[in-house]
Amino acid sequence: MPPVRRRAPRRVRKFKRRLARKANPPRAMTGGTNDGNQLARIKETVEFVDLNPNLGYNFNFNLSQFRRASALAPNFKFYKASMVEWGIEPLYNTFQDGTTGGEVTIPYMYITMNRTQDSTGINLQDIQAMGAKPKKLVGKQIIKYKPNWCSPGLIAANIGQGQLAQVGLQKQFAYLACPDTDVGLNVAQGFAPATAPLQFPTNATVFANTVVYNGHTIWVDQEIPTGVLQPVARVTCTVHWEFKGPHYTASPETYQTVVPQALAPLPSVAVVTA
């Protein structure tokens, strides 16, 4: 009886992934370097104005309020705030008791997120209705999260009146275009830093360094029979900034826009009629 031939086991071919083609410019266009490798990450802390009790505060910031980051930004194409740490530290560690009518109670802090740039004036009852829980402000509090900026949704046009309206918005975490120059501090948005401001944003068409990063809201509840507002907490803001892509504009030049060459007119064709 002839021997039974066994089939050789099939070789399992290793699955090879096709590498996605990168739409990067040739290396020669960037001077032989990969501009994606030109990165910078820094961490900068700015002290903001102190918190008063029984007032609502929106916590947001922008690039122009940070001096070191603003000085670094013009050397890169894109930037973003990848993380923010807000420090809330009480200014006092004792509170008055008694029955004289001038007592000041322990402050309680309420916090809610504000990712959508809401600027309506909320009160204590509003923030309590959102589900915020009170927390004794008797020690340093760190509020840490990934901040976002908002981009417009649809743009609607009223042709009859010549008006444009923004319909909705979206929260964004992507990179933003860096300013071309460092023009100093801006306190027009968000908390005002403790340092004196210079004026104002970047160029005439794109306010690159004043994009508002959101955002949470704080209300400090405190009984003050005298009615005199006394600051209760110091505020610091530490932002983790990221930069990428080479950029340099120490000696700006005026560039011309390339245009197509004028085409020669087509030769005329005689039309023969029967």
Buried (B, 14 or more C-beta within 10 A) or exposed (E): EEEEEEEEEEEEEEEEEEEEEEEEEEEEEBEEEEBEEBEBEEEBEBBBBBBBBBEBBBBBBBBBBBBEBBEBBBBBBBBBBBBBBBBBBBEEEEBEEEEEEEBBBBBBBBBBBBBBBEEEEBEBEBBBEEEBEBBEBBEEBEBEBEBBBBEEEEEEEEEEEEEEEEEEBEBEEEBBBBBBBBBBBBBBBBBBBEEEBEEBBBEEEBBBBBBBBBBBBBBBBBEBEEEEEEBBBBBBBBBBBBBBBBBEEEEEEEEEEEEEEEEEEEEEEEEEEE
